Amino acid sequence: MPAEIYVDGASAGNPGPSGIGIFIKYEGKTESFSIPIGHHSNQEAEFLALIEGMKLCAARGYESVSFRTDSDIVERAADLEAVKNKAFQPFVDEIIRLKAVFPLFFIKWIPGKQNQTADQLAKKAIRLNE
């Protein structure tokens, strides 16, 4: 059974205090994470949400993962393993490295209204920054 993972990043200001939200559904169970990540742009937060979600799944030994994001740039970068803006290349390099851990890796863009749980977790995480 594949894990279904919803990820989102949020920033109060661009850049500003940022957080990521990760919502995992696996074998009928769910887990939620609100992780403060310091000072980042919104797009950096979106990349970090995927990366942290991938790390959580790898640590749990999941082999088949299906990620959902409302960030088209993150979805495209992870799918194509390339990005036009070279400032994001280190994130893409880390995504490529982490993808190799999973025998089956999928990522899909979804509209923001389908990603509200991860969005709320990310917004909560902003407030957890010190």
C-alpha positions in Angstrom: 0.0 0.0 0.0 1.5 3.3 -1.0 1.8 6.2 1.4 0.0 9.3 0.3 1.7 12.5 1.4 0.4 16.0 1.2 3.1 18.8 1.6 2.9 22.6 1.8 5.2 25.4 2.6 4.2 28.8 3.9 6.0 32.1 4.6 4.9 35.2 6.5 6.6 37.6 4.2 8.6 36.7 1.2 11.1 36.0 2.6 10.1 35.8 6.2 9.4 33.3 9.1 8.4 30.1 7.4 7.0 26.7 8.1 6.1 23.4 6.4 3.1 21.1 6.8 3.2 17.4 6.1 0.2 15.2 6.2 0.8 11.4 5.7 -1.9 8.8 5.0 -0.6 5.2 5.3 -2.4 1.9 5.9 -5.5 3.7 7.2 -3.5 5.8 9.7 -2.6 9.5 9.4 0.3 11.6 10.8 0.5 15.4 10.8 3.6 17.5 11.1 4.1 21.3 11.6 7.8 22.1 11.3 9.2 25.6 11.7 12.1 26.2 9.3 13.3 29.7 10.0 13.6 32.5 7.5 12.8 31.5 3.8 11.0 32.6 0.7 7.7 30.9 0.0 9.1 28.8 -2.9 12.0 27.7 -0.7 9.5 26.6 1.9 7.6 24.6 -0.7 10.8 22.8 -1.7 11.7 22.1 1.9 8.2 20.7 2.6 8.8 18.1 -0.1 12.3 17.3 1.0 11.3 16.9 4.7 8.3 14.8 3.7 10.6 12.5 1.7 13.0 12.2 4.7 10.1 11.3 7.0 8.9 8.6 4.6 12.5 7.2 4.1 13.0 7.0 7.8 9.7 5.0 8.1 10.8 2.6 5.4 8.0 3.4 3.0 8.8 2.0 -0.5 5.9 3.4 -2.5 5.2 7.1 -2.0 2.8 9.4 -3.7 3.3 13.1 -2.9 0.7 15.9 -3.5 1.8 19.5 -3.7 0.0 22.7 -4.7 3.3 24.2 -6.0 3.7 23.6 -9.7 7.4 24.6 -9.6 8.1 21.9 -7.0 6.0 19.3 -8.9 7.8 20.1 -12.2 11.3 20.2 -10.6 10.8 16.8 -8.8 9.3 15.2 -11.9 11.8 16.5 -14.4 14.7 16.6 -12.0 15.6 20.1 -13.3 14.7 23.7 -12.5 15.1 26.9 -14.5 16.0 29.1 -11.6 19.5 27.9 -10.5 19.0 29.2 -7.0 16.7 26.2 -6.5 19.2 23.6 -7.9 20.5 22.5 -4.4 16.9 21.6 -3.5 16.5 19.6 -6.8 19.8 17.8 -6.1 18.5 16.8 -2.7 15.2 15.6 -4.2 17.0 13.5 -6.8 19.1 12.0 -4.0 16.1 11.1 -1.9 14.0 9.8 -4.8 16.6 7.1 -5.2 15.6 5.7 -1.8 12.1 4.8 -3.1 11.4 2.0 -5.5 8.2 3.8 -6.5 8.0 7.6 -6.3 5.1 9.7 -7.6 4.4 13.4 -7.3 1.3 15.2 -8.5 0.2 18.8 -8.5 -3.2 19.5 -6.8 -5.2 22.7 -6.4 -4.7 24.5 -3.1 -8.3 23.6 -2.0 -7.3 19.9 -2.0 -4.2 20.7 0.1 -5.9 22.5 3.0 -4.7 20.2 5.7 -1.0 20.6 4.8 -1.6 24.3 4.3 -3.0 24.7 7.8 -0.1 22.7 9.3 2.4 24.9 7.4 0.7 28.1 8.7 0.7 26.7 12.3 4.5 26.0 11.9 5.2 29.6 11.0 4.0 30.6 14.5 6.3 28.0 16.0 9.4 29.9 14.9 11.2 31.6 17.8 
